[in-house]
Amino acid sequence: MLDQLEALRQKAVADLEASGDTAALNAWNATYLGRQDGALTAILRGLKDVPGDQRKIVGQRANAIKVELEELLAARRSALAAGELARALQAERIDVTLPGRAEPRGGLHPITQTIRDICAVFAEMGFHTVEGPEVETDYYNFQALNIPADHPARDMQDTFWIVPGQLLLRTQTSPNQIRIMEQTRPPVRAVVPGKVYRNEATDATHEAMFHQIEGLLIDKTTTMRDLRGCLERFAHAIFDPASKVRFRPSYFPFTEPSAEVDVTCIVCRGAGCRVCKYSGWVEIGGSGMVHPQVLRNVNYDPAVYRGFAFGIGVERIAMMRYGINEIRLFSQNDLRFLSQF
């Protein structure tokens, strides 16, 4: 019987060492230590058949083997649990020496970049940048700019009124001409970028909200030649050194004389294409000499001072620079479009 116990112990130890997971340990426990069908349990039940002089020795040895196997099982379970924990920790291990995941860097909106580029060009010519309110009074947006309540020019600017006849979303950046001249004595050199609002149908080239840059220069000897020189230098810096500027007679209530400003089409270089409607020229804004009445409205003597003003459409400039034919792309916040700039 003792030989049988020793053989059982050796086989149980060998099988235990070969058990590699919890399921195998549970099967081993049932095979050797199970209360119903365990091999060692069967031997202990058979002690009643052992002769009386050997029963005590066999019983003590069987119990000793049971205690040993239980201790080995507990140790094996702990080892397997530690190994599984180590593997789990290794799988979740973070190598702190690796570089972190870089967050994507943002960039300037193409309209913002265009505004900065334009203002930088005029800064080199001595113009400083000024900002003004987007909610304006009727006086600054219209009346002080020589556009009284019954003036037909108001019909050209479909206005978003906040308080009819009093407060509105500015239809142009020109009101800042008045604000700047009210606060400054000549000479004056300023550009004013910002949003403007007009209640008009939206299409590929028109938006209800868009951006303008207003330019103003007041001095004693300012002429249309100075205006042309500033706009030519602007066109050379923003578009191409070979770009040309063309004035076409026009009408604005706050300038006299007035002119639409065209530049050479940057797509066809003046040869004529679909972009410029085969004219070789693309309009970028309006301009002219500040009207004497506007100067009087800010207590400037038109016999002493004169100046010029211009308004440039920022979206139009950006569309020309980047070859974009849809103005609504600038306001749709599509990262596929914006990430190109």
C-alpha positions in Angstrom: 0.0 0.0 0.0 2.8 2.4 0.8 4.4 1.7 -2.6 1.0 2.5 -4.2 0.8 5.8 -2.3 4.3 6.8 -3.3 3.6 6.0 -7.0 0.4 8.1 -6.8 2.3 11.0 -5.2 4.9 11.1 -7.9 2.4 10.9 -10.7 0.3 13.7 -9.1 3.3 15.9 -8.7 4.3 15.4 -12.3 0.8 16.1 -13.6 0.6 19.2 -11.4 3.8 20.6 -12.9 2.4 20.0 -16.4 -0.8 21.9 -15.7 -0.6 25.3 -17.4 -3.9 27.0 -16.7 -6.7 27.2 -14.2 -8.9 24.7 -16.0 -6.1 22.1 -15.9 -5.6 22.7 -12.2 -9.3 22.2 -11.5 -9.2 18.9 -13.5 -6.1 17.8 -11.6 -7.8 18.6 -8.2 -10.8 16.5 -9.2 -8.6 13.6 -10.3 -6.4 13.3 -7.2 -8.1 15.2 -4.4 -11.8 15.1 -5.4 -14.2 14.1 -2.6 -16.1 11.7 -4.9 -13.7 10.3 -7.4 -10.3 11.5 -6.3 -7.5 8.8 -6.5 -6.2 9.7 -3.0 -9.7 9.9 -1.6 -10.3 6.3 -2.8 -7.2 5.1 -1.0 -8.3 6.8 2.2 -11.7 5.1 1.9 -10.0 1.8 1.5 -8.1 2.0 4.8 -10.7 -0.2 6.4 -9.5 -3.1 4.4 -5.8 -2.6 5.5 -4.6 -5.0 8.2 -4.7 -3.4 11.6 -1.0 -3.3 12.2 -0.4 -1.3 8.9 -3.6 0.9 8.9 -2.1 3.6 11.1 1.2 3.9 9.1 -0.7 3.9 5.8 -3.2 6.4 7.1 -0.5 8.8 8.3 1.3 8.6 5.0 -1.9 9.1 3.0 -2.8 12.2 5.0 0.7 13.5 4.7 0.6 13.1 0.9 -2.8 14.8 0.9 -1.5 17.8 2.8 1.6 18.0 0.5 -0.5 17.8 -2.7 -2.9 20.5 -1.4 0.1 22.8 -0.6 1.6 22.1 -4.0 -1.8 22.9 -5.6 -2.1 26.2 -3.7 1.4 27.1 -4.7 0.8 26.2 -8.3 -2.4 28.3 -8.4 -0.5 31.3 -7.0 2.3 30.9 -9.5 -0.2 30.7 -12.4 -2.1 33.7 -11.1 1.1 35.7 -10.8 2.1 34.7 -14.3 -1.3 35.7 -15.8 -1.1 39.0 -13.9 2.4 39.6 -15.2 1.3 38.9 -18.8 -1.7 41.2 -18.4 0.5 44.0 -17.0 3.0 43.4 -19.9 0.2 43.7 -22.4 -0.9 47.0 -20.8 2.6 48.3 -20.3 3.3 51.8 -21.5 6.8 52.6 -22.6 7.2 56.0 -21.2 10.4 56.5 -23.3 8.3 56.6 -26.5 7.3 59.9 -27.9 3.7 60.9 -27.3 1.0 61.0 -29.9 1.3 64.3 -31.6 -1.9 66.4 -31.8 -2.6 67.7 -35.3 -1.6 71.4 -35.5 -4.2 73.9 -36.6 -3.7 76.6 -39.1 -5.0 80.0 -40.0 -8.2 80.2 -42.0 -7.4 81.2 -45.6 -9.5 84.4 -45.1 -7.6 85.3 -41.9 -4.3 84.7 -43.7 -5.4 86.8 -46.7 -6.4 89.7 -44.4 -3.0 89.5 -42.6 -1.1 89.4 -45.9 -3.1 92.4 -47.3 -2.6 94.4 -44.1 1.1 93.6 -44.1 1.5 95.0 -47.6 -0.2 98.3 -46.6 1.7 98.4 -43.4 4.9 98.7 -45.5 3.4 101.7 -47.1 2.7 103.4 -43.8 -0.9 102.3 -43.2 -1.9 101.2 -39.7 -4.6 98.6 -39.1 -7.8 99.6 -37.3 -10.9 97.6 -36.3 -14.4 98.9 -36.0 -17.9 97.7 -34.7 -19.9 95.3 -36.8 -23.1 96.8 -35.4 -23.4 100.3 -36.7 -25.7 103.3 -36.5 -27.5 104.6 -39.5 -25.4 107.8 -39.2 -22.0 106.1 -39.6 -23.1 103.5 -42.1 -25.0 105.9 -44.3 -25.6 109.5 -43.4 -22.0 110.6 -42.6 -20.9 108.9 -45.9 -23.2 111.2 -47.9 -26.0 108.7 -48.1 -29.1 110.3 -46.6 -32.3 108.4 -45.9 -33.8 109.0 -49.4 -30.6 108.3 -51.3 -31.0 105.6 -54.0 -27.6 104.1 -53.1 -29.3 102.5 -50.1 -31.3 100.2 -52.4 -28.0 98.7 -53.6 -27.2 97.5 -50.1 -29.9 95.2 -48.8 -29.5 95.9 -45.1 -30.0 93.7 -42.0 -31.7 96.2 -39.6 -31.6 95.6 -35.9 -33.6 98.7 -35.0 -35.1 100.0 -38.3 -33.7 103.4 -39.2 -31.2 103.3 -36.2 -29.1 100.2 -35.8 -27.9 97.7 -38.4 -25.3 95.2 -39.3 -22.8 97.2 -41.3 -23.1 96.8 -45.0 -19.5 98.0 -45.6 -16.3 98.8 -43.7 -16.5 102.5 -44.9 -18.2 103.7 -41.7 -14.8 103.5 -40.1 -13.6 106.3 -42.4 -15.8 108.6 -40.3 -14.8 107.1 -37.0 -11.1 107.4 -37.8 -11.3 110.9 -39.1 -13.4 112.0 -36.0 -10.6 110.8 -33.8 -7.5 111.8 -35.8 -6.2 114.9 -37.4 -4.5 114.6 -40.8 -2.4 113.0 -42.1 -4.3 109.8 -41.9 -3.3 106.4 -43.2 -5.4 103.4 -42.1 -6.8 100.1 -43.3 -9.8 98.5 -41.7 -10.5 94.8 -42.2 -13.7 93.1 -41.0 -17.0 91.4 -41.7 -19.8 93.1 -43.5 -23.4 91.9 -44.0 -25.9 92.2 -46.8 -29.2 90.5 -47.3 -28.6 89.0 -50.7 -29.0 85.6 -52.3 -26.2 83.2 -51.7 -24.5 81.6 -54.7 -21.0 80.6 -55.8 -19.8 84.2 -55.7 -22.1 85.9 -53.2 -22.5 85.5 -49.4 -24.7 87.3 -46.9 -21.6 87.7 -44.7 -18.2 88.4 -46.2 -15.1 90.4 -45.5 -13.8 93.7 -46.8 -10.7 95.8 -46.2 -11.2 99.6 -46.2 -8.3 101.9 -47.0 -8.1 105.6 -46.2 -5.4 108.2 -46.8 -5.9 111.9 -46.0 -3.2 114.5 -46.6 -2.7 117.9 -48.2 -1.4 116.8 -51.6 -3.1 113.4 -52.2 -4.1 112.6 -55.8 -5.6 109.8 -57.8 -2.0 109.0 -58.9 -1.2 108.1 -55.3 -4.3 105.9 -55.1 -3.2 104.1 -58.3 0.4 103.7 -57.0 -0.8 102.1 -53.7 -3.1 99.7 -55.4 -0.5 98.7 -58.0 2.0 98.0 -55.3 -0.7 96.0 -53.5 -1.4 93.9 -56.6 2.3 93.3 -57.2 2.8 92.0 -53.7 -0.4 89.9 -53.4 -0.7 88.5 -56.9 2.3 88.9 -59.3 4.9 91.6 -60.0 3.6 91.7 -63.5 0.0 92.4 -62.5 -1.5 95.6 -63.8 -4.3 97.8 -62.3 -7.1 99.3 -64.3 -9.6 102.0 -63.2 -13.1 102.1 -64.6 -15.3 105.1 -63.9 -18.0 104.3 -61.4 -20.2 106.0 -58.7 -20.0 105.9 -54.9 -21.7 108.6 -52.8 -18.7 109.1 -50.5 -16.0 109.5 -53.2 -15.7 111.8 -56.2 -14.3 110.9 -58.7 -15.0 107.2 -58.2 -13.6 104.1 -59.9 -13.9 100.3 -59.9 -10.5 98.6 -59.5 -9.6 95.7 -61.8 -6.4 93.7 -61.8 -4.9 91.5 -64.5 -6.4 88.0 -64.3 -3.9 85.8 -62.6 -5.2 82.7 -64.4 -4.8 83.7 -68.0 -2.3 86.7 -67.4 -4.7 89.0 -69.3 -5.2 86.7 -72.4 -8.8 86.0 -71.6 -10.4 83.0 -69.9 -13.6 81.8 -68.2 -12.6 83.2 -64.9 -12.3 86.8 -66.2 -15.1 86.3 -68.7 -12.5 86.6 -71.5 -11.8 90.2 -70.6 -8.3 89.7 -69.1 -9.4 91.7 -66.0 -10.9 90.8 -62.6 -12.6 93.3 -60.4 -11.3 93.5 -56.8 -13.1 96.5 -55.3 -14.1 100.2 -55.5 -12.1 103.4 -54.9 -12.0 107.1 -55.4 -11.1 110.5 -53.9 -12.9 111.2 -50.6 -16.0 113.4 -51.3 -15.6 117.0 -49.9 -18.9 116.6 -48.0 -17.5 113.6 -46.2 -14.5 115.7 -45.2 -16.9 118.5 -43.9 -18.8 115.9 -41.9 -15.7 115.3 -39.8 -14.6 118.9 -39.7 -11.8 118.6 -42.2 -11.4 121.5 -44.5 -11.7 120.2 -48.1 -9.8 123.3 -49.3 -6.8 122.1 -47.3 -7.1 118.3 -47.1 -8.0 115.7 -49.6 -7.5 112.0 -49.8 -8.6 108.7 -51.2 -10.4 105.6 -50.1 -10.8 102.1 -51.4 -12.6 98.9 -50.5 -11.3 95.5 -51.3 -13.3 92.2 -51.2 -11.2 89.7 -49.2 -13.0 86.6 -50.5 -12.5 87.8 -54.0 -8.7 88.1 -53.4 -8.5 84.7 -51.7 -10.4 83.0 -54.5 -8.0 84.5 -57.1 -4.9 83.6 -55.1 -5.9 80.0 -54.5 -7.9 79.3 -57.6 -11.2 78.7 -55.8 -14.5 79.1 -57.7 -16.9 78.7 -54.8 -17.1 81.4 -52.1 -19.2 79.2 -49.7 -16.3 76.9 -49.1 -14.8 79.6 -46.8 -17.7 79.4 -44.4 -18.6 75.7 -44.4 -15.8 74.6 -42.0 -14.9 71.5 -44.0 -11.5 70.4 -42.7 -10.8 68.7 -46.0 -10.9 72.1 -47.6 -9.3 74.2 -44.8 -6.4 71.8 -44.2 -5.0 72.6 -47.7 -4.0 76.1 -46.4 
